């Protein structure tokens, strides 16, 4: 009897000792009063794991902090972070898988509100005429239920929705107009789309649609204030009778500039067959775009041809922003922490790199 | 440090009452235990003798009726297995000794019932309430149970008893969130015939409040587990006929239908829209005969299984996966002498599976095995077994096992086992459109365990150290530069640790005490990067303690799981906090005589109203209640 008592006690004691020897993990979690003058990196997290996270890196690189929303609020955002949109003092974190937008102070990261109704598969958000506009895929296997949700920014509630063409993705605004890229191809085997919708923010009506190449995704304004559209082109795989996979449908990708005074395509640069670009940004009169397994290329805004030489070569690039001749890229990883790197375009030298959250996908500037 | 505090409390709580109350006394439901002892274990496929060299824990009927709402909950409080479930009643998978869900096999009357598609069992998609015997066997067992028996096996058996008897049982419970569990069981024996008929119905609105106050709705109000309701039905029928003492035939059949909604959890439960249906039907015909020193057994099995997954519960469109399995196995046992025993076995299995995205695929497996058991004295037993599987889809490694049991001092036995085991790739891993990888090969495990068992003075104690080395572990990885995840034979993992079980029963006059507890210490490591494996807790403790006086029994259940990581980064952000849950219940025997037993019970689950999670942001219920009636006659 005694022996058993001793054995059982010992095993419980060992439990205490072992647990107390553990080090707290060395994850970076520095909490600042204000997260300003720096960049914000959003990380999707793993699929269905609800572990999206936000990192902050100060402009002088002296502070790099991961999981900052969690650190400030003591709670998780709780979803896959698709994107973040900024308006005034607020940041709107769009959580795709849980149909939620978390509204936080863009400088303190303190949670202010949560929007949980009126969203289905939300993607990106923009602001105009005092309202928020959020693209939604709806059921990703259904191509007729896509919409743009209109958010009352005082109440933080979705008040109405605007039905749009298949696969609404990126959304930007200028001069009280909203521009939506309708890429399509949201679900397995669903059709691709090739339209830019223009919404008048005073009436919430679609005033025109502009045809571009297939699968338009990234949108950016150039220095003249016109809209640059990256179309990825379609690549659809199918299975033959022997269950081998082959490319069943393919169309070309393109970078197209839309003259917003006439809503017509003024410059159209097409990619070669089988080349599908996937990231685009504009900076200092240049357009930057990314081609997988290759690198980031830069062309002049007025260029009518693609560049032959990559500005930087990079692997597994998952997100990119360009500012002041510096490329801020995040490298793809869903098993380890992702990597943020900052590269000077003129010297091709990497100025800084650090580990950021799992599945990092977007870089934003918080001046 | 919080974790230290929790554990210190645990030490105090668990050591104190157990040993302070030793002099008081106990019983468990002796009734059910005695019954089990008198019944032949007809169900185990390849051997009817006791498991050699390894640790088993049996969950009694008395324990079943205390955790009836789902199988996960029952095992959480009574077994050394860790579970990951997607909220209460949601999809649930087992981690046995730190291994993965596909390394735990569930057997129904000796037949592997893991899903053909995923290679796992969803422990919330089957009902065990009507099982007569639930045995948790730790450690490798591919020699006997085939693919996947690496971490351990869970056995659900129906027992048939030919002796003249009639036993009936009715159980019904009702509790918070409109949760109801009900079953009936009838076991009859006429001398020549033995029959069992049982049925179960379980349902719940499962719309509990999320008590984690950090998360609220748009207006600051509490959130609820929306879209979490479930209901399921099960029916079992078994019949046996005894031609003679040595010549018996049995037929077992069972059907199950489960209909569940899958909740979405935090932060936005209103986003939940998924629904899942599970249908399974299993049949087994078994014939056993003895002649001279020989005894033989032949089994014919036919099993079907199907799931239907609705991404949108209101839509008619669903994804499905289904399988039909047919098997024949034959075993011949020859007792050469009192010392030597030989066994030969053969198993043929034909599996036909498909999903809405995978065309029907047939897999055939033919296995041969042999066993030699040697028992020269009453204090020593050794067994060597091998099994060779020929599989139509890949080369399967030889499974081998060496078991030894040696009595070292009075009631103390030393038990040891060395084995090599395997897990074949599943249909999903091989054939899933685009990402499936038909070049996969089976996972291979080499493992060993050494344990001490003590069984005397109303005490049963087992302490077993284990070591498992798994090669070619199949894991899903992002392929190249894309968001497509594909399975690869990548990892080498090691799981090592120790399992402890303590059982104690004592009756003294009108007083009774019962204690049973499990503690598992596990270190799981991916040898490729040195990181801990996800969802494998280092410490897992559960125990049940019961004090009875006359017709009243008071019992307490306690569960502790240390922090688990949700991925291999091993960072605090990607982890779940330690879990501590306590339940308190009372039973009162309204009627207690030879022919009738009527027990009224009440139980408060999660008495401390703790916030706890087994999956990120899918909260489990706060404090909740249940009452039940258990009538045996």
Interface residues (C-beta under 8 A of the other chain):
Chain A: X1 X4 X5 X7 X8 X9 X11 X12 X13 X14 X15 X16 X18 X19 X20 X22 X24 X25 X27 X46 X49 X50 X51 X53 X66 X67 X70 X73 X74 X75 X76 X77 X78 X79 X95 X97 X98 X99 X100 X102 X113 X114 X115 X116 X117 X139 X141 X156 X157 X237 X239 X243 X245 X292 X293 X315 X316 X332 X334 X335 X336 X337 X357 X358
Chain B: X1 X3 X4 X7 X8 X10 X11 X14 X15 X18 X19 X22 X214 X215 X216 X217 X218 X264 X265 X266 X267 X268 X270 X271 X311 X312 X317 X359 X433 X434 X454 X457 X459 X461 X463 X477 X478 X481 X500 X502 X519 X521 X538 X539 X541 X562 X566 X567 X568 X569 X570 X571 X572 X573 X574 X616 X617
